[in-house]
Amino acid sequence: MNKEIILCYDILSKVYFEKAYASIELNKVLNASVNKALVTKVVYGVLEQDIYLDFCVHSCVKKEPKPQILLLLKMATYMSKNISGIPLYALTNECVELAKKYADKYVAGFVNATIKNLSKTEFKLPNKSVDYAKYLSVKYSYPKWYVDYLLSVHDKGFVESLLAFKPTTDTHIRVIKQPNCDINTSTDEFVKNLEKFGIRYQKSALYFTMYVDYNKLLEYTELKDYYVVQGLPSIITALSVGAEHNDKVLDCTSAPGGKACLIAGLDNTIRVTACDLHIHRVALIKKYASSLKLNNVIPLVADATKFDEKWQDTFDRVLCDVPCSGMGVVTKKPDILLNRSMSDVNELVGLQYQILCNNSKYVKHGGTLVYSTCSIIDKENEGIIQKFLKSHSDFKLVSIDTHKINVSNNGNMYTFYPHLTQTEGFFIAKLERL
Ligand SMILES: C[S@@+](CC[C@H](N)C(=O)[O-])C[C@H]1O[C@@H](n2cnc3c(N)ncnc32)[C@H](O)[C@@H]1O
């Protein structure tokens, strides 16, 4: 059997049926003896097109297939339409063998016939004038609840451009600049090395940030200490905290520590208390900080919803980069879409508000509080801030530097819509305590 097809199905099964993360499963199994590019393309391709593929399969079958067989048919449909170099008979044979192994031998004929049918059918999208939300949902493979939500807030053209947006496949990095710390390099020096080794790159909004061909960059281990992978909105959030010499900063939901470490690296007199609820996640902050040789990050297990009297009015800056639906980063992590629903969002909103209210108490008078999410759903963003301001008259919204990115600014509440910013979706609000 073709080992790549088996591997793809194995990884996808873990993601669909055991809620595993695609990126972690891919990292575990991708060794030199498999076609890494092919497996990655198929796994992410099936996840990205899940709803469309589901629509195709259901257009071709009369009876609901078992979940394992449905997944197999989705994978076969994706591969027959997007992967050249595997003849249809070979793909069909491999899938039939997988069906026998993971379901039962009686489905072999059904799988065989359905794959042939799926591969030659030209699928017609749902009629847009009958149900526009369904049409968009199938065409761009986003859940109907999300499309309905977007259409209730934005106009049709905006929603279609947002859903159609595909980000660059290059990875965003920042060159490490840590004055007073051991690790330091100049961006010019780093770029010279990229050019010397022929690594594709494109500068982004800040002088030390860029998109790179990450697989190629990984080959040059001599460069590994001089950059970290971090999205542009995440970098802008950390900078908008505005930490200065001698500041005491609290990052109350900090793991894996990307923002905390950027803040700590700005100046080694800044002290960042970096908390997370889960001990294994606090270990990630420790690892991140020590890989950057930062000794001014204090990792701590703490529940951001619980008030700690000793911290009241003591921090110059507080960051609440709260747990969120992640709907702003689905183009990079399409597996999020499989298990997300509006009821999750409604649950998260309660937690987000609680975290913001609790941690606002730790901000000194004259200090600042930054709230951020990797979501573009208003309830998690402006909704939280507006509610907070109604009962916290000692806070006011202030502006941040958006580095000329085309961010939507509603009274100092900043939303990064991917198709406008060319970044992942994000939200940032900065508040000052009077
Ligand atoms: C969006 S992530 C933070 C990302 C991080 N700021 C960074 O830049 O690397 C949210 C984090 O909040 C943590 N979390 C969830 N509930 C929490 C709680 N009640 N108290 C503290 N941390 C919590 C999660 O474990 C998760 O690591």
The ligand as an SDF file (V2000), in Angstrom:
LIG
                    3D

 27 29  0  0  0  0  0  0  0  0999 V2000
   -4.2890   32.6660   23.6520 C   0  0  0  0  0  0  0  0  0  0  0  0
   -3.3940   31.6410   24.6890 S   0  0  0  0  0  0  0  0  0  0  0  0
   -2.0750   32.6910   25.1950 C   0  0  0  0  0  0  0  0  0  0  0  0
   -0.9690   32.8420   24.1900 C   0  0  0  0  0  0  0  0  0  0  0  0
    0.2160   33.5880   24.7480 C   0  0  0  0  0  0  0  0  0  0  0  0
   -0.1540   34.8950   25.2530 N   0  0  0  0  0  0  0  0  0  0  0  0
    1.3480   33.7450   23.7570 C   0  0  0  0  0  0  0  0  0  0  0  0
    1.4990   34.8000   23.1500 O   0  0  0  0  0  0  0  0  0  0  0  0
    2.1150   32.7960   23.5880 O   0  0  0  0  0  0  0  0  0  0  0  0
   -4.3950   31.5910   26.1150 C   0  0  0  0  0  0  0  0  0  0  0  0
   -3.8000   30.8060   27.2850 C   0  0  0  0  0  0  0  0  0  0  0  0
   -4.6890   30.9720   28.3910 O   0  0  0  0  0  0  0  0  0  0  0  0
   -4.5840   29.8300   29.2040 C   0  0  0  0  0  0  0  0  0  0  0  0
   -5.7320   29.8410   30.1370 N   0  0  0  0  0  0  0  0  0  0  0  0
   -6.9930   29.4030   29.9190 C   0  0  0  0  0  0  0  0  0  0  0  0
   -7.7530   29.6110   31.0180 N   0  0  0  0  0  0  0  0  0  0  0  0
   -6.9520   30.2000   31.9380 C   0  0  0  0  0  0  0  0  0  0  0  0
   -7.1440   30.6620   33.2570 C   0  0  0  0  0  0  0  0  0  0  0  0
   -8.3330   30.5690   33.8740 N   0  0  0  0  0  0  0  0  0  0  0  0
   -6.0870   31.1880   33.9080 N   0  0  0  0  0  0  0  0  0  0  0  0
   -4.8770   31.3060   33.3160 C   0  0  0  0  0  0  0  0  0  0  0  0
   -4.6350   30.8720   32.0570 N   0  0  0  0  0  0  0  0  0  0  0  0
   -5.6490   30.3520   31.3700 C   0  0  0  0  0  0  0  0  0  0  0  0
   -4.5120   28.6980   28.2170 C   0  0  0  0  0  0  0  0  0  0  0  0
   -3.9040   27.5670   28.8240 O   0  0  0  0  0  0  0  0  0  0  0  0
   -3.6580   29.3170   27.1030 C   0  0  0  0  0  0  0  0  0  0  0  0
   -2.3180   28.9570   27.2670 O   0  0  0  0  0  0  0  0  0  0  0  0
  1  2  1  0
  2  3  1  0
  2 10  1  0
  3  4  1  0
  4  5  1  0
  5  6  1  0
  5  7  1  0
  7  8  2  0
  7  9  1  0
 10 11  1  0
 11 12  1  0
 11 26  1  0
 12 13  1  0
 13 14  1  0
 13 24  1  0
 14 15  1  0
 14 23  1  0
 15 16  2  0
 16 17  1  0
 17 18  1  0
 17 23  2  0
 18 19  1  0
 18 20  2  0
 20 21  1  0
 21 22  2  0
 22 23  1  0
 24 25  1  0
 24 26  1  0
 26 27  1  0
M  CHG  2   2   1   9  -1
M  END
$$$$
